């Protein structure tokens, strides 16, 4: 059921994802193809905000803070998973793997590598502060528009 809290969560976490992706782009290097990276992370934030943060409101601002941080963590997990699968598919078309199991296992290795690259102050601050603010905004929307 669509609610104002779900809508506000989706919008805020789409913005948080886009800003975090902007902070992550310099860590990718100058020769990296960015393409629709920012937009895809924003879209993941939209979905995660709607599905994770949206239903978690109505329990108070302290609980909303924790739910916002949880939503940021889920956003990071699915962004890492999606882009690691994308990298694996690119590498598999170049026949870099011995078999399908090697390709599947490399997804998790790529998630670890990409996760380490993502550990910059800008990305972490955006996810923590944005998650907390996103939780508060969703809780406020839940209380204001019932």
N, CA, C and O atoms as CSV, one atom per row, in Angstrom:
chain,resi,resn,atom,element,x,y,z
A,1,UNK,N,N,0.836,-1.173,0.000
A,1,UNK,CA,C,0.000,0.000,0.000
A,1,UNK,C,C,0.885,1.242,0.000
A,1,UNK,O,O,1.721,1.393,0.891
A,2,UNK,N,N,0.727,2.116,-0.954
A,2,UNK,CA,C,1.529,3.340,-0.984
A,2,UNK,C,C,1.177,4.266,0.175
A,2,UNK,O,O,0.006,4.512,0.466
A,3,UNK,N,N,2.207,4.764,0.817
A,3,UNK,CA,C,2.026,5.734,1.899
A,3,UNK,C,C,2.987,6.886,1.683
A,3,UNK,O,O,3.916,6.795,0.880
A,4,UNK,N,N,2.755,7.972,2.407
A,4,UNK,CA,C,3.650,9.125,2.311
A,4,UNK,C,C,5.032,8.770,2.840
A,4,UNK,O,O,6.035,9.254,2.316
A,5,UNK,N,N,5.098,7.938,3.864
A,5,UNK,CA,C,6.393,7.545,4.426
A,5,UNK,C,C,7.205,6.741,3.417
A,5,UNK,O,O,8.416,6.932,3.301
A,6,UNK,N,N,6.543,5.841,2.687
A,6,UNK,CA,C,7.251,5.062,1.666
A,6,UNK,C,C,7.744,5.962,0.539
A,6,UNK,O,O,8.861,5.795,0.048
A,7,UNK,N,N,6.916,6.911,0.132
A,7,UNK,CA,C,7.310,7.832,-0.932
A,7,UNK,C,C,8.493,8.694,-0.503
A,7,UNK,O,O,9.452,8.852,-1.258
A,8,UNK,N,N,8.430,9.243,0.687
A,8,UNK,CA,C,9.524,10.085,1.178
A,8,UNK,C,C,10.792,9.255,1.363
A,8,UNK,O,O,11.888,9.729,1.062
A,9,UNK,N,N,10.656,8.042,1.845
A,9,UNK,CA,C,11.819,7.158,2.005
A,9,UNK,C,C,12.453,6.868,0.660
A,9,UNK,O,O,13.676,6.913,0.522
A,10,UNK,N,N,11.638,6.575,-0.320
A,10,UNK,CA,C,12.154,6.267,-1.643
A,10,UNK,C,C,12.908,7.452,-2.228
A,10,UNK,O,O,13.994,7.285,-2.783
A,11,UNK,N,N,12.345,8.630,-2.108
A,11,UNK,CA,C,12.982,9.828,-2.666
A,11,UNK,C,C,14.283,10.143,-1.935
A,11,UNK,O,O,15.304,10.414,-2.568
A,12,UNK,N,N,14.247,10.107,-0.610
A,12,UNK,CA,C,15.439,10.453,0.168
A,12,UNK,C,C,16.563,9.452,-0.073
A,12,UNK,O,O,17.711,9.862,-0.244
A,13,UNK,N,N,16.273,8.168,-0.093
A,13,UNK,CA,C,17.338,7.186,-0.284
A,13,UNK,C,C,17.804,7.116,-1.733
A,13,UNK,O,O,18.925,6.677,-1.989
A,14,UNK,N,N,16.986,7.531,-2.676
A,14,UNK,CA,C,17.471,7.687,-4.042
A,14,UNK,C,C,18.505,8.808,-4.093
A,14,UNK,O,O,19.532,8.681,-4.760
A,15,UNK,N,N,18.235,9.899,-3.391
A,15,UNK,CA,C,19.182,11.015,-3.328
A,15,UNK,C,C,20.444,10.604,-2.583
A,15,UNK,O,O,21.550,10.933,-3.014
A,16,UNK,N,N,20.295,9.890,-1.471
A,16,UNK,CA,C,21.461,9.419,-0.708
A,16,UNK,C,C,22.329,8.509,-1.580
A,16,UNK,O,O,23.553,8.643,-1.585
A,17,UNK,N,N,21.718,7.600,-2.305
A,17,UNK,CA,C,22.470,6.708,-3.184
A,17,UNK,C,C,23.194,7.469,-4.278
A,17,UNK,O,O,24.343,7.161,-4.593
A,18,UNK,N,N,22.536,8.457,-4.857
A,18,UNK,CA,C,23.155,9.235,-5.926
A,18,UNK,C,C,24.343,10.040,-5.401
A,18,UNK,O,O,25.389,10.094,-6.047
A,19,UNK,N,N,24.187,10.660,-4.240
A,19,UNK,CA,C,25.286,11.444,-3.666
A,19,UNK,C,C,26.448,10.528,-3.280
A,19,UNK,O,O,27.605,10.863,-3.533
A,20,UNK,N,N,26.156,9.386,-2.677
A,20,UNK,CA,C,27.221,8.444,-2.310
A,20,UNK,C,C,27.952,7.951,-3.553
A,20,UNK,O,O,29.173,7.793,-3.524
A,21,UNK,N,N,27.234,7.707,-4.636
A,21,UNK,CA,C,27.865,7.281,-5.886
A,21,UNK,C,C,28.761,8.388,-6.441
A,21,UNK,O,O,29.828,8.111,-6.990
A,22,UNK,N,N,28.328,9.632,-6.299
A,22,UNK,CA,C,29.168,10.750,-6.729
A,22,UNK,C,C,30.472,10.800,-5.945
A,22,UNK,O,O,31.525,11.083,-6.515
A,23,UNK,N,N,30.414,10.529,-4.655
A,23,UNK,CA,C,31.635,10.513,-3.847
A,23,UNK,C,C,32.513,9.308,-4.189
A,23,UNK,O,O,33.727,9.357,-3.992
A,24,UNK,N,N,31.927,8.251,-4.687
A,24,UNK,CA,C,32.684,7.037,-5.012
A,24,UNK,C,C,33.365,7.101,-6.372
A,24,UNK,O,O,34.358,6.407,-6.588
A,25,UNK,N,N,32.866,7.906,-7.283
A,25,UNK,CA,C,33.398,7.969,-8.648
A,25,UNK,C,C,34.894,8.282,-8.688
A,25,UNK,O,O,35.600,7.630,-9.457
A,26,UNK,N,N,35.428,9.234,-7.914
A,26,UNK,CA,C,36.883,9.469,-7.974
A,26,UNK,C,C,37.716,8.254,-7.563
A,26,UNK,O,O,38.845,8.100,-8.029
A,27,UNK,N,N,37.183,7.395,-6.702
A,27,UNK,CA,C,37.919,6.198,-6.284
A,27,UNK,C,C,37.985,5.154,-7.389
A,27,UNK,O,O,38.811,4.243,-7.321
A,28,UNK,N,N,37.137,5.266,-8.403
A,28,UNK,CA,C,37.145,4.309,-9.503
A,28,UNK,C,C,38.328,4.511,-10.433
A,28,UNK,O,O,38.707,3.589,-11.154
A,29,UNK,N,N,38.913,5.688,-10.430
A,29,UNK,CA,C,40.037,5.976,-11.312
A,29,UNK,C,C,39.599,6.789,-12.510
A,29,UNK,O,O,38.412,6.892,-12.822
A,30,UNK,N,N,40.586,7.362,-13.173
A,30,UNK,CA,C,40.280,8.232,-14.307
A,30,UNK,C,C,39.854,7.460,-15.548
A,30,UNK,O,O,39.093,7.982,-16.362
A,31,UNK,N,N,40.327,6.234,-15.710
A,31,UNK,CA,C,39.998,5.477,-16.909
A,31,UNK,C,C,38.750,4.609,-16.758
A,31,UNK,O,O,38.414,3.847,-17.664
A,32,UNK,N,N,38.069,4.715,-15.633
A,32,UNK,CA,C,36.875,3.893,-15.389
A,32,UNK,C,C,35.685,4.440,-16.179
A,32,UNK,O,O,35.511,5.650,-16.321
A,33,UNK,N,N,34.882,3.520,-16.682
A,33,UNK,CA,C,33.649,3.889,-17.361
A,33,UNK,C,C,32.558,4.059,-16.314
A,33,UNK,O,O,32.148,3.091,-15.675
A,34,UNK,N,N,32.094,5.281,-16.142
A,34,UNK,CA,C,31.074,5.545,-15.128
A,34,UNK,C,C,29.684,5.240,-15.668
A,34,UNK,O,O,28.882,4.616,-14.974
A,35,UNK,N,N,29.385,5.661,-16.879
A,35,UNK,CA,C,28.107,5.365,-17.508
A,35,UNK,C,C,26.923,5.803,-16.653
A,35,UNK,O,O,26.829,6.962,-16.249
A,36,UNK,N,N,26.035,4.873,-16.388
A,36,UNK,CA,C,24.839,5.151,-15.593
A,36,UNK,C,C,25.015,4.718,-14.134
A,36,UNK,O,O,24.039,4.394,-13.458
A,37,UNK,N,N,26.255,4.713,-13.656
A,37,UNK,CA,C,26.545,4.252,-12.296
A,37,UNK,C,C,25.742,5.030,-11.253
A,37,UNK,O,O,25.089,4.431,-10.399
A,38,UNK,N,N,25.789,6.352,-11.322
A,38,UNK,CA,C,25.088,7.180,-10.334
A,38,UNK,C,C,23.583,6.941,-10.380
A,38,UNK,O,O,22.929,6.816,-9.345
A,39,UNK,N,N,23.051,6.881,-11.582
A,39,UNK,CA,C,21.609,6.696,-11.732
A,39,UNK,C,C,21.159,5.323,-11.250
A,39,UNK,O,O,20.089,5.191,-10.656
A,40,UNK,N,N,21.971,4.303,-11.503
A,40,UNK,CA,C,21.615,2.960,-11.046
A,40,UNK,C,C,21.642,2.875,-9.521
A,40,UNK,O,O,20.761,2.257,-8.923
A,41,UNK,N,N,22.632,3.481,-8.893
A,41,UNK,CA,C,22.683,3.469,-7.429
A,41,UNK,C,C,21.503,4.270,-6.868
A,41,UNK,O,O,20.924,3.886,-5.852
A,42,UNK,N,N,21.149,5.369,-7.518
A,42,UNK,CA,C,19.966,6.116,-7.106
A,42,UNK,C,C,18.696,5.291,-7.227
A,42,UNK,O,O,17.820,5.362,-6.366
A,43,UNK,N,N,18.594,4.506,-8.299
A,43,UNK,CA,C,17.431,3.640,-8.487
A,43,UNK,C,C,17.381,2.550,-7.425
A,43,UNK,O,O,16.311,2.223,-6.913
A,44,UNK,N,N,18.538,1.991,-7.095
A,44,UNK,CA,C,18.588,0.995,-6.011
A,44,UNK,C,C,18.149,1.644,-4.704
A,44,UNK,O,O,17.422,1.035,-3.920
A,45,UNK,N,N,18.588,2.881,-4.467
A,45,UNK,CA,C,18.157,3.614,-3.275
A,45,UNK,C,C,16.659,3.837,-3.252
A,45,UNK,O,O,16.031,3.760,-2.196
A,46,UNK,N,N,16.083,4.114,-4.413
A,46,UNK,CA,C,14.635,4.296,-4.517
A,46,UNK,C,C,13.899,3.029,-4.092
A,46,UNK,O,O,12.958,3.085,-3.300
A,47,UNK,N,N,14.329,1.902,-4.616
A,47,UNK,CA,C,13.668,0.635,-4.298
A,47,UNK,C,C,13.878,0.261,-2.832
A,47,UNK,O,O,12.938,-0.146,-2.149
A,48,UNK,N,N,15.108,0.401,-2.354
A,48,UNK,CA,C,15.414,0.036,-0.972
A,48,UNK,C,C,14.686,0.964,0.005
A,48,UNK,O,O,14.188,0.516,1.038
A,49,UNK,N,N,14.626,2.247,-0.323
A,49,UNK,CA,C,13.889,3.180,0.535
A,49,UNK,C,C,12.420,2.809,0.651
A,49,UNK,O,O,11.833,2.870,1.731
A,50,UNK,N,N,11.831,2.423,-0.481
A,50,UNK,CA,C,10.409,2.048,-0.484
A,50,UNK,C,C,10.176,0.746,0.271
A,50,UNK,O,O,9.246,0.643,1.071
A,51,UNK,N,N,11.031,-0.260,0.011
A,51,UNK,CA,C,10.802,-1.605,0.539
A,51,UNK,C,C,11.336,-1.820,1.954
A,51,UNK,O,O,10.762,-2.605,2.708
A,52,UNK,N,N,12.424,-1.141,2.331
A,52,UNK,CA,C,13.032,-1.387,3.640
A,52,UNK,C,C,12.648,-0.305,4.640
A,52,UNK,O,O,12.152,-0.609,5.725
A,53,UNK,N,N,12.874,0.956,4.280
A,53,UNK,CA,C,12.612,2.039,5.232
A,53,UNK,C,C,11.128,2.346,5.346
A,53,UNK,O,O,10.631,2.587,6.446
A,54,UNK,N,N,10.424,2.341,4.243
A,54,UNK,CA,C,9.005,2.712,4.245
A,54,UNK,C,C,8.157,1.959,5.253
A,54,UNK,O,O,7.406,2.594,5.994
A,55,UNK,N,N,8.240,0.628,5.319
A,55,UNK,CA,C,7.429,-0.111,6.293
A,55,UNK,C,C,7.944,-0.032,7.736
A,55,UNK,O,O,7.259,-0.486,8.652
A,56,UNK,N,N,9.131,0.532,7.952
A,56,UNK,CA,C,9.736,0.542,9.294
A,56,UNK,C,C,9.405,1.776,10.108
A,56,UNK,O,O,10.018,1.997,11.152
A,57,UNK,N,N,8.471,2.575,9.672
A,57,UNK,CA,C,8.172,3.829,10.367
A,57,UNK,C,C,7.037,3.645,11.367
A,57,UNK,O,O,6.361,2.616,11.390
A,58,UNK,N,N,6.850,4.661,12.184
A,58,UNK,CA,C,5.762,4.654,13.151
A,58,UNK,C,C,6.155,4.170,14.529
A,58,UNK,O,O,5.283,3.934,15.366
A,59,UNK,N,N,7.450,4.012,14.791
A,59,UNK,CA,C,7.904,3.503,16.084
A,59,UNK,C,C,8.724,4.522,16.859
A,59,UNK,O,O,9.287,4.193,17.903
A,60,UNK,N,N,8.800,5.748,16.370
A,60,UNK,CA,C,9.563,6.780,17.052
A,60,UNK,C,C,10.823,7.147,16.288
A,60,UNK,O,O,11.274,6.427,15.398
A,61,UNK,N,N,11.374,8.291,16.666
A,61,UNK,CA,C,12.530,8.803,15.936
A,61,UNK,C,C,13.806,8.011,16.224
A,61,UNK,O,O,14.657,7.897,15.342
A,62,UNK,N,N,13.961,7.473,17.402
A,62,UNK,CA,C,15.155,6.675,17.708
A,62,UNK,C,C,15.165,5.404,16.865
A,62,UNK,O,O,16.199,5.025,16.315
A,63,UNK,N,N,14.027,4.758,16.767
A,63,UNK,CA,C,13.910,3.554,15.934
A,63,UNK,C,C,14.083,3.894,14.455
A,63,UNK,O,O,14.651,3.106,13.699
A,64,UNK,N,N,13.596,5.063,14.040
A,64,UNK,CA,C,13.736,5.493,12.652
A,64,UNK,C,C,15.201,5.743,12.298
A,64,UNK,O,O,15.620,5.510,11.164
A,65,UNK,N,N,15.975,6.217,13.273
A,65,UNK,CA,C,17.411,6.410,13.032
A,65,UNK,C,C,18.081,5.079,12.727
A,65,UNK,O,O,18.852,4.975,11.773
A,66,UNK,N,N,17.795,4.075,13.520
A,66,UNK,CA,C,18.351,2.740,13.283
A,66,UNK,C,C,17.866,2.139,11.977
A,66,UNK,O,O,18.632,1.491,11.263
A,67,UNK,N,N,16.604,2.350,11.664
A,67,UNK,CA,C,16.069,1.832,10.394
A,67,UNK,C,C,16.696,2.537,9.200
A,67,UNK,O,O,16.915,1.920,8.157
A,68,UNK,N,N,16.982,3.817,9.346
A,68,UNK,CA,C,17.649,4.549,8.275
A,68,UNK,C,C,19.061,4.035,8.035
A,68,UNK,O,O,19.493,3.900,6.890
A,69,UNK,N,N,19.777,3.750,9.115
A,69,UNK,CA,C,21.122,3.186,8.974
A,69,UNK,C,C,21.066,1.786,8.359
A,69,UNK,O,O,21.903,1.427,7.531
A,70,UNK,N,N,20.068,1.003,8.775
A,70,UNK,CA,C,19.884,-0.329,8.192
A,70,UNK,C,C,19.596,-0.221,6.696
A,70,UNK,O,O,20.101,-1.019,5.907
A,71,UNK,N,N,18.793,0.755,6.307
A,71,UNK,CA,C,18.472,0.947,4.903
A,71,UNK,C,C,19.712,1.335,4.108
A,71,UNK,O,O,19.880,0.895,2.971
A,72,UNK,N,N,20.580,2.153,4.695
A,72,UNK,CA,C,21.835,2.507,4.022
A,72,UNK,C,C,22.710,1.278,3.816
A,72,UNK,O,O,23.344,1.135,2.771
A,73,UNK,N,N,22.750,0.397,4.800
A,73,UNK,CA,C,23.549,-0.826,4.675
A,73,UNK,C,C,22.980,-1.731,3.583
A,73,UNK,O,O,23.734,-2.313,2.802
A,74,UNK,N,N,21.671,-1.848,3.529
A,74,UNK,CA,C,21.038,-2.663,2.488
A,74,UNK,C,C,21.296,-2.048,1.104
A,74,UNK,O,O,21.516,-2.768,0.130
A,75,UNK,N,N,21.267,-0.726,1.030
A,75,UNK,CA,C,21.572,-0.030,-0.219
A,75,UNK,C,C,22.984,-0.361,-0.693
A,75,UNK,O,O,23.194,-0.656,-1.869
A,76,UNK,N,N,23.943,-0.313,0.217
A,76,UNK,CA,C,25.330,-0.625,-0.132
A,76,UNK,C,C,25.448,-2.084,-0.582
A,76,UNK,O,O,26.107,-2.372,-1.581
A,77,UNK,N,N,24.822,-2.993,0.143
A,77,UNK,CA,C,24.911,-4.410,-0.217
A,77,UNK,C,C,24.401,-4.663,-1.624
A,77,UNK,O,O,25.078,-5.314,-2.420
A,78,UNK,N,N,23.211,-4.156,-1.945
A,78,UNK,CA,C,22.642,-4.438,-3.253
A,78,UNK,C,C,23.371,-3.706,-4.366
A,78,UNK,O,O,23.447,-4.214,-5.484
A,79,UNK,N,N,23.910,-2.517,-4.086
A,79,UNK,CA,C,24.709,-1.824,-5.104
A,79,UNK,C,C,25.987,-2.611,-5.385
A,79,UNK,O,O,26.364,-2.795,-6.542
A,80,UNK,N,N,26.653,-3.076,-4.323
A,80,UNK,CA,C,27.855,-3.880,-4.520
A,80,UNK,C,C,27.536,-5.171,-5.262
A,80,UNK,O,O,28.281,-5.569,-6.158
A,81,UNK,N,N,26.450,-5.821,-4.905
A,81,UNK,CA,C,26.056,-7.068,-5.572
A,81,UNK,C,C,25.769,-6.841,-7.050
A,81,UNK,O,O,26.249,-7.590,-7.901
A,82,UNK,N,N,24.992,-5.812,-7.356
A,82,UNK,CA,C,24.622,-5.547,-8.742
A,82,UNK,C,C,25.846,-5.251,-9.596
A,82,UNK,O,O,25.990,-5.811,-10.683
A,83,UNK,N,N,26.729,-4.377,-9.120
A,83,UNK,CA,C,27.870,-3.996,-9.935
A,83,UNK,C,C,28.941,-5.078,-9.973
A,83,UNK,O,O,29.711,-5.142,-10.931
A,84,UNK,N,N,29.009,-5.922,-8.964
A,84,UNK,CA,C,29.930,-7.053,-9.006
A,84,UNK,C,C,29.442,-8.100,-10.008
A,84,UNK,O,O,30.246,-8.697,-10.724
A,85,UNK,N,N,28.145,-8.318,-10.059
A,85,UNK,CA,C,27.594,-9.233,-11.068
A,85,UNK,C,C,27.839,-8.668,-12.470
A,85,UNK,O,O,28.171,-9.412,-13.393
A,86,UNK,N,N,27.678,-7.371,-12.624
A,86,UNK,CA,C,27.928,-6.735,-13.917
A,86,UNK,C,C,29.387,-6.914,-14.339
A,86,UNK,O,O,29.669,-7.243,-15.491
A,87,UNK,N,N,30.313,-6.695,-13.399
A,87,UNK,CA,C,31.737,-6.894,-13.703
A,87,UNK,C,C,32.030,-8.352,-14.045
A,87,UNK,O,O,32.805,-8.633,-14.959
A,88,UNK,N,N,31.420,-9.271,-13.320
A,88,UNK,CA,C,31.626,-10.692,-13.578
A,88,UNK,C,C,31.137,-11.065,-14.973
A,88,UNK,O,O,31.802,-11.827,-15.675
A,89,UNK,N,N,30.003,-10.548,-15.379
A,89,UNK,CA,C,29.479,-10.842,-16.710
A,89,UNK,C,C,30.412,-10.281,-17.784
A,89,UNK,O,O,30.659,-10.933,-18.799
A,90,UNK,N,N,30.928,-9.070,-17.559
A,90,UNK,CA,C,31.882,-8.505,-18.518
A,90,UNK,C,C,33.126,-9.376,-18.636
A,90,UNK,O,O,33.619,-9.617,-19.738
A,91,UNK,N,N,33.628,-9.844,-17.508
A,91,UNK,CA,C,34.818,-10.692,-17.527
A,91,UNK,C,C,34.517,-12.068,-18.127
A,91,UNK,O,O,35.368,-12.651,-18.798
A,92,UNK,N,N,33.324,-12.581,-17.889
A,92,UNK,CA,C,32.995,-13.910,-18.418
A,92,UNK,C,C,32.835,-13.892,-19.932
A,92,UNK,O,O,33.077,-14.909,-20.583
A,93,UNK,N,N,32.435,-12.764,-20.508
A,93,UNK,CA,C,32.349,-12.687,-21.965
A,93,UNK,C,C,33.739,-12.667,-22.602
A,93,UNK,O,O,33.884,-12.933,-23.795
A,94,UNK,N,N,34.753,-12.350,-21.805
A,94,UNK,CA,C,36.140,-12.394,-22.288
A,94,UNK,C,C,36.783,-13.747,-22.001
A,94,UNK,O,O,37.982,-13.931,-22.211
A,95,UNK,N,N,35.977,-14.688,-21.520
A,95,UNK,CA,C,36.420,-16.057,-21.220
A,95,UNK,C,C,37.537,-16.084,-20.166
A,95,UNK,O,O,38.532,-16.790,-20.329
A,96,UNK,N,N,37.368,-15.324,-19.104
A,96,UNK,CA,C,38.382,-15.250,-18.060
A,96,UNK,C,C,38.190,-16.297,-16.962
A,96,UNK,O,O,39.053,-16.436,-16.095
A,97,UNK,N,N,37.104,-17.017,-16.980
A,97,UNK,CA,C,36.817,-17.995,-15.938
A,97,UNK,C,C,36.904,-19.407,-16.505
A,97,UNK,O,O,36.621,-19.644,-17.680
A,98,UNK,N,N,37.304,-20.344,-15.636
A,98,UNK,CA,C,37.394,-21.743,-16.058
A,98,UNK,C,C,36.034,-22.422,-16.124
A,98,UNK,O,O,35.841,-23.364,-16.892
A,99,UNK,N,N,35.101,-21.946,-15.325
A,99,UNK,CA,C,33.780,-22.554,-15.314
A,99,UNK,C,C,32.784,-21.616,-14.644
A,99,UNK,O,O,33.157,-20.551,-14.152
A,100,UNK,N,N,31.516,-22.019,-14.627
A,100,UNK,CA,C,30.495,-21.147,-14.040
A,100,UNK,C,C,30.662,-20.953,-12.537
A,100,UNK,O,O,30.321,-19.893,-12.013
A,101,UNK,N,N,31.180,-21.959,-11.836
A,101,UNK,CA,C,31.351,-21.811,-10.394
A,101,UNK,C,C,32.436,-20.792,-10.068
A,101,UNK,O,O,32.323,-20.068,-9.078
A,102,UNK,N,N,33.478,-20.725,-10.878
A,102,UNK,CA,C,34.511,-19.712,-10.683
A,102,UNK,C,C,33.932,-18.313,-10.850
A,102,UNK,O,O,34.291,-17.392,-10.116
A,103,UNK,N,N,33.038,-18.161,-11.816
A,103,UNK,CA,C,32.420,-16.860,-12.055
A,103,UNK,C,C,31.530,-16.456,-10.882
A,103,UNK,O,O,31.557,-15.305,-10.446
A,104,UNK,N,N,30.749,-17.393,-10.378
A,104,UNK,CA,C,29.861,-17.098,-9.250
A,104,UNK,C,C,30.672,-16.745,-8.002
A,104,UNK,O,O,30.333,-15.803,-7.286
A,105,UNK,N,N,31.729,-17.491,-7.745
A,105,UNK,CA,C,32.563,-17.201,-6.580
A,105,UNK,C,C,33.296,-15.870,-6.720
A,105,UNK,O,O,33.563,-15.199,-5.723
A,106,UNK,N,N,33.620,-15.491,-7.946
A,106,UNK,CA,C,34.314,-14.222,-8.147
A,106,UNK,C,C,33.412,-13.028,-7.853
A,106,UNK,O,O,33.911,-11.942,-7.560
A,107,UNK,N,N,32.100,-13.205,-7.924
A,107,UNK,CA,C,31.184,-12.115,-7.583
A,107,UNK,C,C,31.450,-11.651,-6.149
A,107,UNK,O,O,31.501,-10.451,-5.882
A,108,UNK,N,N,31.618,-12.601,-5.233
A,108,UNK,CA,C,31.844,-12.232,-3.831
A,108,UNK,C,C,33.217,-11.612,-3.630
A,108,UNK,O,O,33.378,-10.714,-2.803
A,109,UNK,N,N,34.200,-12.080,-4.374
A,109,UNK,CA,C,35.522,-11.472,-4.333
A,109,UNK,C,C,35.458,-10.033,-4.856
A,109,UNK,O,O,36.067,-9.134,-4.276
A,110,UNK,N,N,34.726,-9.818,-5.944
A,110,UNK,CA,C,34.567,-8.474,-6.485
A,110,UNK,C,C,33.811,-7.569,-5.510
A,110,UNK,O,O,34.100,-6.376,-5.421
A,111,UNK,N,N,32.842,-8.133,-4.778
A,111,UNK,CA,C,32.134,-7.339,-3.771
A,111,UNK,C,C,33.095,-6.858,-2.683
A,111,UNK,O,O,33.006,-5.713,-2.238
A,112,UNK,N,N,34.000,-7.717,-2.260
A,112,UNK,CA,C,34.985,-7.317,-1.253
A,112,UNK,C,C,35.928,-6.253,-1.786
A,112,UNK,O,O,36.222,-5.279,-1.092
A,113,UNK,N,N,36.401,-6.425,-3.001
A,113,UNK,CA,C,37.315,-5.447,-3.591
A,113,UNK,C,C,36.618,-4.099,-3.769
A,113,UNK,O,O,37.163,-3.058,-3.399
A,114,UNK,N,N,35.420,-4.123,-4.332
A,114,UNK,CA,C,34.675,-2.879,-4.539
A,114,UNK,C,C,34.281,-2.239,-3.211
A,114,UNK,O,O,34.248,-1.014,-3.097
A,115,UNK,N,N,33.982,-3.064,-2.208
A,115,UNK,CA,C,33.638,-2.537,-0.889
A,115,UNK,C,C,34.810,-1.830,-0.242
A,115,UNK,O,O,34.630,-0.799,0.406
A,116,UNK,N,N,36.023,-2.376,-0.409
A,116,UNK,CA,C,37.219,-1.714,0.129
A,116,UNK,C,C,37.470,-0.381,-0.565
A,116,UNK,O,O,37.834,0.604,0.078
A,117,UNK,N,N,37.273,-0.357,-1.879
A,117,UNK,CA,C,37.449,0.897,-2.616
A,117,UNK,C,C,36.428,1.949,-2.202
A,117,UNK,O,O,36.687,3.149,-2.290
A,118,UNK,N,N,35.276,1.489,-1.754
A,118,UNK,CA,C,34.202,2.399,-1.391
A,118,UNK,C,C,34.400,3.054,-0.029
A,118,UNK,O,O,33.717,4.025,0.295
A,119,UNK,N,N,35.321,2.535,0.763
A,119,UNK,CA,C,35.521,3.045,2.114
A,119,UNK,C,C,36.277,4.374,2.100
A,119,UNK,O,O,37.445,4.442,2.485
A,120,UNK,N,N,35.606,5.404,1.658
A,120,UNK,CA,C,36.161,6.753,1.689
A,120,UNK,C,C,35.311,7.588,2.642
A,120,UNK,O,O,34.140,7.279,2.860
A,121,UNK,N,N,35.893,8.643,3.211
A,121,UNK,CA,C,35.123,9.447,4.169
A,121,UNK,C,C,33.838,10.031,3.582
A,121,UNK,O,O,32.821,10.098,4.271
A,122,UNK,N,N,33.873,10.450,2.324
A,122,UNK,CA,C,32.679,11.032,1.715
A,122,UNK,C,C,31.542,10.045,1.588
A,122,UNK,O,O,30.390,10.368,1.879
A,123,UNK,N,N,31.866,8.844,1.155
A,123,UNK,CA,C,30.826,7.821,0.988
A,123,UNK,C,C,30.259,7.406,2.338
A,123,UNK,O,O,29.043,7.310,2.504
A,124,UNK,N,N,31.140,7.163,3.302
A,124,UNK,CA,C,30.687,6.717,4.622
A,124,UNK,C,C,29.839,7.804,5.296
A,124,UNK,O,O,28.781,7.514,5.854
A,125,UNK,N,N,30.308,9.050,5.240
A,125,UNK,CA,C,29.545,10.143,5.856
A,125,UNK,C,C,28.189,10.311,5.184
A,125,UNK,O,O,27.184,10.537,5.859
A,126,UNK,N,N,28.156,10.203,3.868
A,126,UNK,CA,C,26.888,10.330,3.153
A,126,UNK,C,C,25.914,9.236,3.562
A,126,UNK,O,O,24.734,9.504,3.785
A,127,UNK,N,N,26.404,8.006,3.660
A,127,UNK,CA,C,25.522,6.900,4.010
A,127,UNK,C,C,25.042,6.982,5.456
A,127,UNK,O,O,23.880,6.691,5.738
A,128,UNK,N,N,25.919,7.372,6.369
A,128,UNK,CA,C,25.519,7.449,7.779
A,128,UNK,C,C,24.592,8.635,8.017
A,128,UNK,O,O,23.498,8.475,8.558
A,129,UNK,N,N,25.028,9.819,7.615
A,129,UNK,CA,C,24.202,11.014,7.849
A,129,UNK,C,C,22.932,10.960,7.016
A,129,UNK,O,O,21.852,11.289,7.509
A,130,UNK,N,N,23.051,10.545,5.751
A,130,UNK,CA,C,21.870,10.433,4.902
A,130,UNK,C,C,20.892,9.390,5.401
A,130,UNK,O,O,19.680,9.583,5.308
A,131,UNK,N,N,21.407,8.273,5.936
A,131,UNK,CA,C,20.526,7.254,6.495
A,131,UNK,C,C,19.758,7.754,7.701
A,131,UNK,O,O,18.563,7.497,7.843
A,132,UNK,N,N,20.465,8.478,8.578
A,132,UNK,CA,C,19.791,9.018,9.757
A,132,UNK,C,C,18.742,10.058,9.359
A,132,UNK,O,O,17.615,10.025,9.852
A,133,UNK,N,N,19.108,10.968,8.476
A,133,UNK,CA,C,18.160,11.999,8.039
A,133,UNK,C,C,16.993,11.360,7.288
A,133,UNK,O,O,15.844,11.771,7.456
A,134,UNK,N,N,17.288,10.353,6.458
A,134,UNK,CA,C,16.216,9.659,5.745
A,134,UNK,C,C,15.237,8.982,6.688
A,134,UNK,O,O,14.031,8.988,6.445
A,135,UNK,N,N,15.752,8.397,7.768
A,135,UNK,CA,C,14.873,7.800,8.769
A,135,UNK,C,C,13.997,8.828,9.452
A,135,UNK,O,O,12.806,8.601,9.669
A,136,UNK,N,N,14.595,9.964,9.792
A,136,UNK,CA,C,13.818,11.028,10.450
A,136,UNK,C,C,12.751,11.601,9.521
A,136,UNK,O,O,11.628,11.867,9.950
A,137,UNK,N,N,13.101,11.790,8.254
A,137,UNK,CA,C,12.126,12.328,7.298
A,137,UNK,C,C,10.980,11.341,7.093
A,137,UNK,O,O,9.819,11.745,7.026
A,138,UNK,N,N,11.295,10.068,6.996
A,138,UNK,CA,C,10.238,9.060,6.827
A,138,UNK,C,C,9.339,9.007,8.057
A,138,UNK,O,O,8.119,8.900,7.931
A,139,UNK,N,N,9.932,9.080,9.238
A,139,UNK,CA,C,9.128,9.073,10.468
A,139,UNK,C,C,8.249,10.314,10.547
A,139,UNK,O,O,7.085,10.232,10.938
A,140,UNK,N,N,8.804,11.463,10.174
A,140,UNK,CA,C,8.024,12.695,10.176
A,140,UNK,C,C,6.880,12.620,9.174
A,140,UNK,O,O,5.773,13.069,9.471
A,141,UNK,N,N,7.126,12.063,7.993
A,141,UNK,CA,C,6.068,11.911,6.995
A,141,UNK,C,C,4.988,10.961,7.496
A,141,UNK,O,O,3.804,11.167,7.230
A,142,UNK,N,N,5.390,9.931,8.213
A,142,UNK,CA,C,4.421,8.982,8.754
A,142,UNK,C,C,3.524,9.641,9.786
A,142,UNK,O,O,2.327,9.361,9.841
A,143,UNK,N,N,4.094,10.510,10.599
A,143,UNK,CA,C,3.293,11.181,11.632
A,143,UNK,C,C,2.432,12.307,11.048
A,143,UNK,O,O,1.313,12.543,11.504
A,144,UNK,N,N,2.961,12.989,10.045
A,144,UNK,CA,C,2.267,14.149,9.494
A,144,UNK,C,C,1.118,13.753,8.582
A,144,UNK,O,O,0.025,14.312,8.681
A,145,UNK,N,N,1.361,12.772,7.674
A,145,UNK,CA,C,0.353,12.375,6.687
A,145,UNK,C,C,-0.058,10.930,6.938
A,145,UNK,O,O,0.594,10.005,6.453
A,146,UNK,N,N,-1.102,10.739,7.669
A,146,UNK,CA,C,-1.580,9.378,7.959
A,146,UNK,C,C,-2.639,8.966,7.002
A,146,UNK,O,O,-3.156,7.853,7.096
